[in-house]
Amino acid sequence: MVNRYRMLLFIFFLSVFFSPLLYDESAAGVPTVSEIRVTDVTSRSFSVVWISNEAATAGLRICSDPDCTTAVTGIIVNSDGNDTTGVIKATVTGLSPATTYFFQTETTSKSTSQTTVSPTTPQSVTTETQTTRTYLQNSSIRPFGNDLIYHLVYGANQTVETGAILMVSIDGSSYPVSTWSNHQTEGGVSMPGAIADLNNIFGASLHENMNLAGNERITFLEVRGTNGCTLERWRKVPAELPEDLELVEVKMPTSCFNSADINCDDLVELGDIILDINGYGTYNGHSCFNPDLDQDGDGVVELGDIILVIGQYGTAN
């Protein structure tokens, strides 16, 4: 009898020890949601980008109150996702200008139909005021023609693949714009790229489309998904030439004045050194590799790259 009790006690402790290991939410088909970001806010719509750890369908719960007890009616929600990367984008349209809404993402597993609602506390977003620009006559600010920007976006292992999202913001903008990365062909070579429309970026002060004259700092956020890092990179808006006036064309953004000026703020300083240090040990093929940190171009971010940035310390544009 004693041995039987000992055996039952042993089994009990085994069950207590192993039960957390046996129950894995991701294995059970409950999506794990991360990196929720608001993007593409206009006077009538906004989008939300996030990552799911498994193949899922998604939607948005849109409410008019902070507790999300009153759903907004008469709106349309469309979603698109990539099962390989887990990157999801959902867009809601039919909203009112200059109005605050509250939302939660709804991510439903394709394997089990279980749904994750996130964040637990609804997040707020305020739509922009108007979609018009105020152009100044006889000034240096002119209608911006170079509004389409192309940027290379690689997958988790620096491979040519789709399924990543590029988020683009400009200093002084309220929210970024976002676009899916797709294959672009250049000289017969397949390249992973995304084209963002800078005309859709609104200013944080006036809440209307930004007037761009060129040389403004661009922040690129590459959302690569569950198997890759989300990388932050910087460039400049290309200057508009006289012959570009009123033209719409795709242009590459302008590089920072110095490769050591990693964050493109026109000064090589401590922030740039820290950025390079944070990428130490990554390499071409690594899920977190940022080629901007590879100062000598040998495919690895190492001590030599950090020394090169330190060597430019204090250099200004």
Summary of the structure (lengths in Angstrom):
residues: 317
radius of gyration: 23.7
end to end distance: 84.6
largest distance: 99.1
contacts: 976
relative contact order: 0.12
helix: 15%
strand: 36%
